[in-house]
Amino acid sequence: MTVTPETNCASQIDPEDQTAIASHDWETDESLSETIVSTVATLSGTEPDELDRLYDRVDPDSLETLFAPTGGTARRNAGRVSFRLAEYTVTVHASGTIVVTAAD
């Protein structure tokens, strides 16, 4: 999923309020980590490779394992993980929703 500033069913990015809500699509080849980095990069107006490395903040493989659909198809419905990336707090929900807000 490529995150764009426009509001659509997959993402909402508001640079003025420094918030973003994105939905990871488990049916694509893009990893959860790529969706997170793409969302933060779009919100911050930077290139993904200019951000802090995600794996310095959280283990990307563990995120995938923790939130990937169970049994290949059943989606998880509980749990979330929050961490800081760049100047943002990133919260990943079991549903695949990613919420990014300016860190305090």
Secondary structure, 3 states (H helix, E strand, C coil): CCCCCCCCCCEEEECCCCEEEEECCCCCCCCHHHHHHHHHHHHHCCCHHHCCCHHHCCCHHHHHHHHCCECCCECCCCCEEEEEECCEEEEEECCCEEEEEECC
